[in-house]
Amino acid sequence: MNKLKYFFTISMVSCSILFFASCEKDDHDDHDHVISTDGTDARLGYTSKGYSEIEVEPIVKSLCYFEKWNKEIEVPVSGLLEYYDNEGNWVASINFGDGSCDEWGTKTWDVNLFPEYPNGSEDFSLLKFKKSKK
């Protein structure tokens, strides 16, 4: 019976420590919750539709300082991906830049395949912003 009581006490103490540690206040500002997506959403937008992804220029990442968040984040700074249909026709491309440290990539697509997006090109952020839990 003593062993059972000992086990119960140890379990309760452990659970209490875990509970209070998990409830610890997050003192980080919103800028600590800025992370790189590496363009994953944009890439999945094409590959999930069955288009083949071809790496034309390798993706190069660099640790870049972003003054508005006072934070360094590793982001893609250059690289080119192209997407083709099953017949080898060009569908779209994603350009990660010229090597400059910024948060932007550019999507370009065939407007005949995507007439609902007549611009044919769009800049998109490579960063994701997470809200602090308060």
C-alpha atoms as a printed R data frame, in Angstrom:
    type eleno elety resid chain resno      x      y       z
1   ATOM     1    CA   MET     A     1  0.000  0.000   0.000
2   ATOM     2    CA   ASN     A     2  2.926  2.316   0.742
3   ATOM     3    CA   LYS     A     3  4.253  1.810  -2.789
4   ATOM     4    CA   LEU     A     4  0.885  2.797  -4.225
5   ATOM     5    CA   LYS     A     5  0.782  5.925  -2.049
6   ATOM     6    CA   TYR     A     6  4.356  6.801  -3.073
7   ATOM     7    CA   PHE     A     7  3.533  6.311  -6.775
8   ATOM     8    CA   PHE     A     8  0.377  8.440  -6.444
9   ATOM     9    CA   THR     A     9  2.298 11.256  -4.707
10  ATOM    10    CA   ILE     A    10  5.070 11.267  -7.312
11  ATOM    11    CA   SER     A    11  2.493 11.261 -10.118
12  ATOM    12    CA   MET     A    12  0.595 14.196  -8.624
13  ATOM    13    CA   VAL     A    13  3.770 16.238  -8.123
14  ATOM    14    CA   SER     A    14  4.877 15.531 -11.704
15  ATOM    15    CA   CYS     A    15  1.476 16.483 -13.121
16  ATOM    16    CA   SER     A    16  1.455 19.690 -11.068
17  ATOM    17    CA   ILE     A    17  4.882 20.688 -12.352
18  ATOM    18    CA   LEU     A    18  3.838 20.003 -15.944
19  ATOM    19    CA   PHE     A    19  0.584 21.915 -15.504
20  ATOM    20    CA   PHE     A    20  2.205 25.030 -14.067
21  ATOM    21    CA   ALA     A    21  5.096 24.956 -16.534
22  ATOM    22    CA   SER     A    22  2.685 24.730 -19.470
23  ATOM    23    CA   CYS     A    23  0.699 27.693 -18.125
24  ATOM    24    CA   GLU     A    24  3.809 29.865 -17.984
25  ATOM    25    CA   LYS     A    25  3.188 33.266 -19.563
26  ATOM    26    CA   ASP     A    26  4.693 33.837 -23.003
27  ATOM    27    CA   ASP     A    27  6.694 37.062 -22.752
28  ATOM    28    CA   HIS     A    28  7.561 37.166 -26.461
29  ATOM    29    CA   ASP     A    29  6.307 40.005 -28.625
30  ATOM    30    CA   ASP     A    30  4.521 39.346 -31.918
31  ATOM    31    CA   HIS     A    31  7.780 39.776 -33.838
32  ATOM    32    CA   ASP     A    32  9.107 36.605 -32.221
33  ATOM    33    CA   HIS     A    33  6.335 34.750 -33.978
34  ATOM    34    CA   VAL     A    34  7.414 35.600 -37.528
35  ATOM    35    CA   ILE     A    35  8.690 32.503 -39.318
36  ATOM    36    CA   SER     A    36  9.631 31.537 -42.865
37  ATOM    37    CA   THR     A    37  7.251 29.349 -44.843
38  ATOM    38    CA   ASP     A    38  9.863 28.713 -47.558
39  ATOM    39    CA   GLY     A    39  7.030 29.222 -50.065
40  ATOM    40    CA   THR     A    40  5.437 25.915 -49.084
41  ATOM    41    CA   ASP     A    41  1.848 27.117 -49.580
42  ATOM    42    CA   ALA     A    42  2.598 28.455 -53.053
43  ATOM    43    CA   ARG     A    43  4.389 25.245 -54.021
44  ATOM    44    CA   LEU     A    44  1.572 23.034 -52.716
45  ATOM    45    CA   GLY     A    45 -0.896 25.100 -54.724
46  ATOM    46    CA   TYR     A    46  0.630 23.617 -57.883
47  ATOM    47    CA   THR     A    47  1.872 20.182 -56.823
48  ATOM    48    CA   SER     A    48 -1.445 19.306 -55.167
49  ATOM    49    CA   LYS     A    49 -3.096 19.785 -58.571
50  ATOM    50    CA   GLY     A    50 -0.756 17.211 -60.091
51  ATOM    51    CA   TYR     A    51  1.733 19.564 -61.738
52  ATOM    52    CA   SER     A    52  5.382 18.485 -61.778
53  ATOM    53    CA   GLU     A    53  7.854 20.709 -59.943
54  ATOM    54    CA   ILE     A    54 11.221 21.275 -61.639
55  ATOM    55    CA   GLU     A    55 14.054 23.060 -59.852
56  ATOM    56    CA   VAL     A    56 15.547 25.291 -62.567
57  ATOM    57    CA   GLU     A    57 17.801 27.214 -60.176
58  ATOM    58    CA   PRO     A    58 18.516 25.792 -56.708
59  ATOM    59    CA   ILE     A    59 16.829 27.475 -53.773
60  ATOM    60    CA   VAL     A    60 19.370 29.389 -51.705
61  ATOM    61    CA   LYS     A    61 18.498 30.403 -48.157
62  ATOM    62    CA   SER     A    62 20.161 33.107 -46.141
63  ATOM    63    CA   LEU     A    63 19.846 34.389 -42.594
64  ATOM    64    CA   CYS     A    64 18.326 37.847 -43.104
65  ATOM    65    CA   TYR     A    65 17.751 40.613 -40.588
66  ATOM    66    CA   PHE     A    66 14.299 42.213 -40.701
67  ATOM    67    CA   GLU     A    67 14.401 45.604 -38.995
68  ATOM    68    CA   LYS     A    68 10.636 45.951 -38.591
69  ATOM    69    CA   TRP     A    69 10.616 42.816 -36.389
70  ATOM    70    CA   ASN     A    70 14.164 43.222 -35.032
71  ATOM    71    CA   LYS     A    71 14.767 39.597 -35.884
72  ATOM    72    CA   GLU     A    72 16.931 37.374 -38.078
73  ATOM    73    CA   ILE     A    73 15.018 34.787 -40.097
74  ATOM    74    CA   GLU     A    74 16.373 32.246 -42.566
75  ATOM    75    CA   VAL     A    75 14.477 32.771 -45.833
76  ATOM    76    CA   PRO     A    76 14.890 31.752 -49.475
77  ATOM    77    CA   VAL     A    77 16.686 34.612 -51.267
78  ATOM    78    CA   SER     A    78 17.039 33.082 -54.721
79  ATOM    79    CA   GLY     A    79 15.957 30.111 -56.766
80  ATOM    80    CA   LEU     A    80 13.505 29.278 -59.513
81  ATOM    81    CA   LEU     A    81 10.907 26.510 -59.618
82  ATOM    82    CA   GLU     A    82  8.807 25.735 -62.686
83  ATOM    83    CA   TYR     A    83  5.633 23.678 -62.913
84  ATOM    84    CA   TYR     A    84  4.528 21.578 -65.872
85  ATOM    85    CA   ASP     A    85  1.434 19.569 -66.712
86  ATOM    86    CA   ASN     A    86  1.528 15.879 -67.729
87  ATOM    87    CA   GLU     A    87  2.103 16.848 -71.372
88  ATOM    88    CA   GLY     A    88  5.172 18.934 -70.554
89  ATOM    89    CA   ASN     A    89  3.473 22.327 -70.966
90  ATOM    90    CA   TRP     A    90  4.634 25.152 -68.725
91  ATOM    91    CA   VAL     A    91  1.989 26.019 -66.125
92  ATOM    92    CA   ALA     A    92  3.663 28.360 -63.642
93  ATOM    93    CA   SER     A    93  6.877 29.361 -61.922
94  ATOM    94    CA   ILE     A    94  7.963 30.582 -58.509
95  ATOM    95    CA   ASN     A    95 10.936 32.928 -58.328
96  ATOM    96    CA   PHE     A    96 12.526 33.398 -54.916
97  ATOM    97    CA   GLY     A    97 14.524 36.492 -55.882
98  ATOM    98    CA   ASP     A    98 17.942 37.751 -56.894
99  ATOM    99    CA   GLY     A    99 19.787 37.055 -53.644
100 ATOM   100    CA   SER     A   100 18.539 40.142 -51.802
101 ATOM   101    CA   CYS     A   101 17.275 39.715 -48.260
102 ATOM   102    CA   ASP     A   102 13.556 40.374 -48.408
103 ATOM   103    CA   GLU     A   103 10.341 38.543 -47.595
104 ATOM   104    CA   TRP     A   104  8.978 38.255 -51.145
105 ATOM   105    CA   GLY     A   105  8.685 35.608 -53.817
106 ATOM   106    CA   THR     A   106  6.948 35.958 -57.187
107 ATOM   107    CA   LYS     A   107  4.447 33.540 -58.719
108 ATOM   108    CA   THR     A   108  3.939 33.674 -62.484
109 ATOM   109    CA   TRP     A   109  1.363 31.535 -64.308
110 ATOM   110    CA   ASP     A   110 -0.236 30.816 -67.666
111 ATOM   111    CA   VAL     A   111 -3.346 33.029 -67.751
112 ATOM   112    CA   ASN     A   112 -4.957 30.689 -70.304
113 ATOM   113    CA   LEU     A   113 -4.931 27.911 -67.686
114 ATOM   114    CA   PHE     A   114 -5.940 30.230 -64.859
115 ATOM   115    CA   PRO     A   115 -8.246 32.835 -66.474
116 ATOM   116    CA   GLU     A   116 -9.699 33.723 -63.072
117 ATOM   117    CA   TYR     A   117 -6.284 35.298 -62.321
118 ATOM   118    CA   PRO     A   118 -5.708 37.531 -65.381
119 ATOM   119    CA   ASN     A   119 -2.662 39.387 -63.978
120 ATOM   120    CA   GLY     A   120 -0.389 36.405 -64.632
121 ATOM   121    CA   SER     A   121  1.945 37.347 -61.796
122 ATOM   122    CA   GLU     A   122  1.812 38.066 -58.069
123 ATOM   123    CA   ASP     A   123  4.267 38.758 -55.269
124 ATOM   124    CA   PHE     A   124  3.701 36.765 -52.087
125 ATOM   125    CA   SER     A   125  5.228 36.798 -48.624
126 ATOM   126    CA   LEU     A   126  7.600 34.027 -47.595
127 ATOM   127    CA   LEU     A   127  6.844 34.779 -43.949
128 ATOM   128    CA   LYS     A   128  4.057 33.647 -41.662
129 ATOM   129    CA   PHE     A   129  2.854 35.702 -38.740
130 ATOM   130    CA   LYS     A   130  1.643 33.947 -35.609
131 ATOM   131    CA   LYS     A   131 -0.290 35.836 -32.952
132 ATOM   132    CA   SER     A   132  0.899 35.625 -29.372
133 ATOM   133    CA   LYS     A   133 -1.328 33.721 -26.980
134 ATOM   134    CA   LYS     A   134 -2.368 36.102 -24.232
